[in-house]
Amino acid sequence: CDCHTRRNRSLRHIIQKCVRSKLARMSRHEEVAQLLAKPLVQRGFTVISEPRLRTAGGVKVPDLVTIAGGCLSALVLEVTICNSTGVVNSRYNDKLVKYDTKEVKECITLETIGLTAGAIEVHPVVLNFRGVMSPVSRQMLRTSGLTDDELMWLEFKTQKGIARVFRQWRKACRRGACGNKG
């Protein structure tokens, strides 16, 4: 890629890594998180978007904390859109390591009066950039009450985001930001 000295100019690089398409990737991520929150709110969950949790290891900002049953249980949902299906499980585990800690759960209990740390579950929502959802994420979301149609909509919007990311990259290249004529 003309934006980087050692990167191959490939669709995968443009869609997932290139600095010229970062804002569109972030927008796609936020859209998927908000699409995930909407049906949960409709089902009576309280949804907190991007709470800032201060831990000894720094500030952690999960995408969503959903609270159900009058503060009897909570889910920490972290959306991740990764390169390929082959790394879905590893990204799922990376997010568990980051958020499924006693310290993070204690921060959430402080934010939510009456909730015990044992009632908090962490569930990464992992999709690849083509919109294929991790089977573990899919099962957890179905258990939380999302329908197959709602899950397919999340996958579709993730896939549709590819076009927006690519358009942003081409636009940056047309302006000469990439050193080529796009």
ROLOBA-365835 format. One line per 8 residues: number of its first residue (from 0); for each residue x negated, y, z negated of N, C-alpha, C, O. Coordinates in pm, whole numbers, plus 50000, padded with zeros to 5 digits. Example, Ala and Ser with C-alpha at 12.3 -4.5 7.8 and 13.67 -1.06 7.14 Angstrom:
<recs>
0> 48681,49431,49220,48770,49550,49220,48680,49670,49220,48576,49668,49154  48715,49775,49292,48633,49894,49286,48710,50003,49213,48659,50114,49196
</recs>
This chain:
<recs>
0> 49915,49882,50000,50000,50000,50000,49911,50124,50000,49807,50126,49934  49951,50224,50073,49873,50346,50079,49875,50424,49947,49793,50513,49925  49968,50390,49860,49977,50457,49730,49877,50400,49631,49848,50462,49529  49824,50282,49660,49734,50213,49568,49613,50164,49645,49621,50138,49765  49503,50151,49578,49382,50107,49647,49376,49956,49664,49315,49909,49760  49436,49879,49575,49422,49733,49582,49553,49659,49594,49559,49539,49566  49656,49723,49636,49786,49658,49645,49822,49631,49791,49798,49714,49879  49879,49514,49814,49927,49478,49946,50061,49548,49970,50148,49546,49884
8> 50076,49606,50086,50202,49675,50119,50304,49568,50161,50312,49530,50278  50382,49522,50063,50483,49420,50088,50616,49469,50031,50620,49560,49949  50723,49406,50076,50854,49443,50025,50860,49421,49873,50916,49504,49801  50804,49312,49826,50803,49284,49682,50733,49396,49606,50781,49440,49502  50619,49442,49657,50546,49551,49592,50630,49680,49593,50641,49747,49490  50688,49712,49707,50767,49835,49719,50886,49832,49624,50913,49931,49555  50956,49720,49619,51079,49708,49540,51051,49701,49390,51133,49748,49311  50939,49644,49350,50917,49618,49207,50800,49693,49143,50799,49709,49021
16> 50703,49741,49220,50582,49794,49156,50539,49933,49200,50480,50007,49121  50566,49970,49323,50511,50093,49378,50556,50216,49298,50674,50229,49263  50462,50305,49269,50495,50425,49192,50592,50515,49267,50666,50592,49204  50594,50506,49400,50682,50592,49480,50829,50552,49468,50918,50630,49501  50856,50432,49420,50995,50388,49407,51037,50370,49261,51141,50312,49232  50956,50420,49169,50982,50399,49026,51115,50458,48980,51188,50393,48906  51148,50580,49022,51273,50642,48976,51395,50563,49020,51490,50549,48944  51395,50511,49142,51508,50431,49190,51514,50298,49115,51624,50249,49087
24> 51400,50239,49080,51400,50115,49000,51460,50142,48862,51540,50062,48812  51421,50253,48802,51475,50288,48670,51626,50311,48679,51700,50270,48590  51670,50376,48784,51812,50401,48804,51889,50270,48820,51997,50254,48765  51832,50176,48896,51894,50045,48915,51907,49973,48780,52011,49915,48750  51803,49978,48701,51801,49915,48569,51910,49975,48479,51984,49902,48414  51919,50108,48476,52020,50175,48393,52161,50141,48440,52251,50121,48358  52181,50134,48572,52312,50101,48625,52354,49960,48582,52469,49938,48544  52262,49866,48589,52293,49729,48548,52325,49724,48398,52419,49656,48358
32> 52249,49796,48316,52277,49798,48172,52415,49857,48144,52488,49805,48060  52451,49965,48212,52582,50026,48190,52696,49937,48242,52803,49932,48181  52672,49867,48353,52772,49773,48403,52792,49657,48305,52902,49603,48292  52686,49620,48237,52693,49516,48135,52772,49565,48013,52848,49488,47954  52755,49690,47976,52822,49746,47858,52972,49760,47879,53049,49737,47786  53014,49797,47998,53155,49830,48022,53253,49719,47983,53346,49746,47907  53235,49595,48031,53331,49492,47991,53322,49455,47844,53420,49411,47785  53206,49473,47784,53192,49444,47641,53272,49545,47559,53338,49507,47461
40> 53268,49671,47598,53348,49774,47531,53496,49742,47548,53574,49755,47454  53535,49701,47669,53675,49667,47696,53724,49550,47610,53843,49538,47582  53631,49466,47568,53665,49351,47485,53654,49381,47335,53664,49290,47252  53632,49507,47301,53633,49546,47161,53497,49555,47093,53490,49584,46974  53389,49530,47166,53256,49545,47109,53225,49694,47093,53268,49776,47174  53153,49727,46990,53092,49860,46980,52957,49848,47048,52880,49757,47016  52927,49937,47142,52802,49929,47217,52720,50054,47191,52767,50166,47210  52596,50032,47147,52501,50142,47126,52397,50130,47237,52328,50029,47248
48> 52387,50234,47320,52290,50233,47430,52157,50290,47383,52150,50397,47323  52052,50216,47412,51914,50256,47388,51889,50316,47250,51841,50429,47239  51921,50242,47144,51888,50293,47010,51736,50296,46993,51667,50205,47039  51686,50397,46929,51542,50409,46904,51513,50347,46768,51550,50402,46664  51448,50232,46769,51420,50157,46647,51273,50176,46609,51184,50132,46681  51250,50242,46499,51112,50269,46455,51058,50149,46378,51110,50111,46273  50951,50089,46432,50887,49975,46368,50740,50007,46347,50689,50106,46398  50673,49923,46270,50530,49942,46248,50452,49931,46379,50346,49992,46394
56> 50506,49855,46474,50442,49838,46605,50480,49945,46705,50446,49935,46822  50551,50047,46661,50593,50154,46750,50745,50155,46766,50815,50073,46706  50793,50246,46845,50936,50260,46868,50978,50156,46972,50919,50147,47080  51080,50079,46939,51138,49982,47032,51273,50038,47076,51349,50090,46995  51302,50025,47205,51426,50081,47259,51495,49974,47344,51479,49971,47466  51573,49885,47280,51648,49787,47359,51756,49858,47438,51803,49965,47398  51797,49800,47549,51899,49863,47633,52032,49877,47561,52092,49984,47561  52078,49770,47499,52208,49772,47434,52205,49695,47303,52142,49590,47293
64> 52273,49747,47203,52304,49671,47083,52455,49667,47077,52521,49772,47070  52511,49547,47081,52656,49532,47078,52697,49475,46944,52635,49381,46894  52800,49533,46885,52845,49492,46753,52988,49443,46765,53074,49510,46822  53011,49325,46710,53144,49264,46720,53199,49233,46582,53125,49228,46483  53326,49213,46577,53390,49163,46456,53378,49254,46336,53355,49206,46225  53394,49385,46355,53386,49476,46241,53251,49467,46171,53245,49462,46048  53145,49466,46248,53007,49463,46196,52968,49328,46137,52882,49322,46049  53030,49219,46184,52993,49088,46133,52879,49024,46212,52807,48939,46161
72> 52864,49066,46338,52754,49013,46419,52715,49114,46526,52792,49204,46560  52594,49097,46577,52545,49189,46680,52457,49113,46779,52395,49013,46747  52456,49165,46901,52367,49115,47005,52277,49229,47049,52322,49341,47072  52150,49199,47061,52056,49293,47122,52040,49243,47265,51992,49132,47288  52080,49326,47362,52073,49290,47503,51969,49377,47572,51978,49499,47569  51872,49313,47634,51764,49383,47702,51762,49338,47847,51731,49223,47876  51795,49428,47938,51799,49398,48081,51657,49401,48137,51580,49493,48110  51624,49299,48213,51495,49292,48280,51518,49247,48423,51585,49147,48447
80> 51462,49321,48518,51470,49282,48658,51327,49252,48702,51242,49341,48708  51302,49126,48733,51165,49083,48761,51146,49046,48908,51240,49047,48987  51021,49015,48942,50984,48990,49081,51053,48871,49145,51110,48884,49254  51049,48757,49080,51099,48638,49147,51161,48542,49047,51148,48558,48926  51229,48444,49101,51294,48344,49017,51191,48269,48934,51221,48227,48822  51072,48250,48987,50969,48174,48918,50923,48233,48786,50870,48161,48702  50943,48364,48766,50897,48427,48641,51012,48462,48546,50990,48525,48443  51134,48421,48580,51250,48455,48499,51233,48405,48355,51257,48479,48261
88> 51193,48279,48339,51178,48224,48203,51070,48295,48125,51085,48318,48005  50960,48329,48190,50853,48397,48119,50895,48537,48077,50859,48582,47968  50971,48609,48161,51020,48743,48124,51121,48732,48010,51124,48818,47921  51203,48629,48012,51298,48605,47904,51221,48590,47771,51255,48652,47671  51118,48507,47774,51039,48484,47653,50964,48609,47609,50951,48633,47489  50914,48689,47704,50845,48815,47670,50938,48908,47591,50896,48968,47493  51063,48918,47635,51158,49005,47566,51196,48950,47429,51218,49027,47336  51202,48818,47416,51228,48760,47284,51115,48794,47188,51140,48830,47073
96> 50992,48783,47234,50876,48815,47149,50883,48961,47105,50851,48993,46990  50924,49049,47195,50929,49192,47164,51042,49229,47068,51021,49309,46977  51161,49171,47087,51278,49217,47013,51330,49120,46907,51400,49163,46815  51301,48993,46917,51356,48897,46821,51263,48887,46700,51206,48781,46672  51250,48999,46629,51164,49005,46512,51244,49051,46391,51346,49118,46403  51195,49013,46276,51260,49054,46151,51266,49206,46140,51366,49263,46095  51158,49272,46181,51151,49417,46170,51255,49488,46258,51320,49582,46213  51270,49442,46381,51370,49501,46471,51510,49478,46413,51593,49569,46413
104> 51535,49358,46366,51667,49327,46310,51695,49411,46185,51809,49453,46163  51594,49435,46105,51612,49521,45987,51644,49664,46028,51726,49730,45963  51582,49713,46133,51614,49848,46183,51760,49855,46225,51828,49955,46199  51808,49751,46290,51948,49750,46335,52041,49744,46215,52147,49808,46216  52006,49669,46112,52092,49663,45993,52099,49798,45924,52202,49833,45867  51992,49875,45928,51994,50009,45870,52088,50101,45949,52154,50187,45891  52093,50081,46081,52180,50162,46166,52327,50121,46152,52417,50201,46178  52350,49998,46111,52485,49943,46107,52515,49894,45966,52473,49784,45929
112> 52584,49971,45890,52614,49937,45752,52696,49808,45747,52795,49793,45818  52653,49717,45661,52727,49593,45641,52681,49477,45727,52730,49365,45709  52591,49500,45818,52544,49393,45905,52417,49333,45847,52325,49407,45811  52411,49203,45837,52290,49138,45786,52200,49097,45902,52248,49070,46012  52071,49091,45876,51974,49058,45981,52000,48921,46041,51973,48898,46159  52053,48828,45960,52081,48694,46009,52194,48689,46110,52208,48590,46182  52275,48793,46115,52388,48798,46207,52353,48865,46339,52441,48895,46419  52225,48890,46362,52181,48959,46484,52109,48859,46574,52016,48790,46532
120> 52154,48852,46698,52090,48767,46798,52031,48854,46908,52089,48956,46945  51917,48812,46960,51853,48882,47071,51868,48798,47196,51834,48680,47198  51920,48860,47301,51942,48790,47427,51898,48877,47544,51968,48970,47582  51782,48846,47601,51742,48916,47724,51837,48881,47838,51883,48767,47850  51865,48979,47921,51947,48958,48040,51851,48974,48158,51816,49085,48197  51809,48860,48212,51702,48861,48313,51759,48827,48449,51828,48726,48467  51729,48914,48546,51764,48891,48686,51638,48910,48769,51549,48985,48731  51632,48841,48883,51523,48875,48973,51570,48988,49063,51690,49019,49065
128> 51480,49049,49138,51518,49168,49213,51618,49138,49325,51678,49229,49382  51635,49010,49357,51736,48972,49457,51874,48951,49393,51970,48918,49461  51881,48969,49260,52009,48961,49191,52041,48827,49128,52150,48810,49075  51948,48731,49133,51974,48600,49074,51950,48607,48923,51841,48643,48878  52053,48572,48846,52044,48581,48700,51989,48452,48641,52016,48342,48690  51911,48469,48535,51861,48355,48460,51978,48271,48410,52076,48326,48360  51971,48138,48422,52079,48053,48372,52106,48073,48222,52220,48066,48178  52001,48096,48146,52018,48117,48001,52093,48249,47977,52183,48254,47893
136> 52057,48354,48050,52126,48482,48037,52273,48468,48078,52362,48518,48010  52297,48399,48188,52434,48379,48238,52519,48308,48132,52632,48349,48104  52466,48202,48075,52542,48126,47976,52573,48211,47853,52685,48207,47801  52475,48287,47806,52496,48372,47689,52603,48477,47717,52687,48503,47631  52600,48539,47834,52699,48641,47867,52838,48580,47883,52938,48644,47848  52846,48460,47937,52977,48392,47946,53030,48361,47806,53149,48374,47781  52941,48321,47716,52980,48295,47577,53029,48423,47510,53115,48419,47422  52974,48537,47551,53015,48667,47496,53144,48719,47558,53194,48824,47519
144> 53197,48644,47655,53327,48679,47710,53326,48737,47850,53433,48766,47904  53210,48754,47912,53209,48806,48048,53254,48697,48145,53225,48579,48126  53325,48738,48248,53376,48644,48347,53273,48622,48458,53176,48698,48471  53295,48517,48535,53207,48492,48650,53210,48609,48748,53107,48643,48806  53326,48670,48767,53336,48785,48857,53252,48902,48806,53184,48969,48885  53254,48927,48676,53174,49036,48618,53025,49006,48631,52945,49096,48657  52988,48881,48614,52847,48843,48629,52802,48856,48774,52691,48901,48801  52888,48815,48866,52854,48830,49008,52841,48978,49045,52756,49013,49127
152> 52922,49064,48986,52914,49207,49013,52779,49261,48964,52717,49342,49033  52733,49217,48847,52601,49258,48799,52492,49214,48897,52401,49290,48928  52504,49091,48945,52405,49038,49040,52410,49116,49171,52306,49149,49229  52529,49146,49218,52545,49223,49342,52483,49361,49327,52410,49406,49416  52512,49430,49217,52459,49566,49198,52306,49565,49187,52240,49659,49231  52252,49459,49129,52106,49446,49123,52051,49431,49264,51953,49496,49301  52114,49347,49343,52071,49326,49480,52088,49452,49563,52001,49488,49643  52200,49520,49546,52226,49644,49621,52121,49750,49588,52090,49834,49673
160> 52068,49746,49468,51966,49842,49428,51840,49835,49512,51764,49932,49519  51816,49720,49576,51698,49707,49663,51699,49814,49771,51596,49876,49798  51814,49837,49832,51823,49935,49941,51791,50075,49889,51721,50151,49956  51840,50109,49771,51815,50242,49714,51665,50259,49683,51607,50364,49708  51605,50155,49629,51461,50160,49597,51380,50178,49726,51288,50259,49731  51415,50100,49828,51342,50109,49955,51359,50247,50018,51263,50303,50071  51482,50302,50014,51505,50436,50070,51419,50541,49999,51364,50630,50064  51409,50531,49867,51327,50628,49795,51181,50616,49838,51113,50717,49855
168> 51133,50494,49854,50994,50473,49897,50970,50533,50036,50871,50602,50059  51064,50506,50129,51049,50560,50266,51053,50712,50265,50977,50777,50337  51139,50767,50185,51150,50913,50177,51018,50972,50127,50972,51074,50179  50958,50909,50026,50830,50957,49975,50722,50946,50083,50637,51034,50095  50726,50839,50162,50628,50823,50269,50647,50923,50381,50549,50970,50439  50771,50956,50413,50797,51057,50516,50745,51193,50476,50702,51271,50561  50748,51222,50346,50695,51350,50297,50544,51349,50296,50480,51449,50263  50484,51234,50332,50339,51227,50333,50280,51187,50200,50158,51189,50184
176> 50365,51151,50103,50316,51114,49970,50237,50984,49973,50155,50959,49885  50262,50900,50073,50193,50772,50081,50077,50774,50178,50007,50674,50193  50055,50884,50243,49944,50890,50337,49976,50825,50470,49887,50807,50552  50103,50790,50494,50140,50737,50624,50271,50800,50669,50328,50882,50597  50317,50765,50783,50436,50826,50837,50563,50747,50811,50668,50782,50864  50554,50637,50727,50671,50557,50687,50744,50503,50802,50845,50434,50783
</recs>
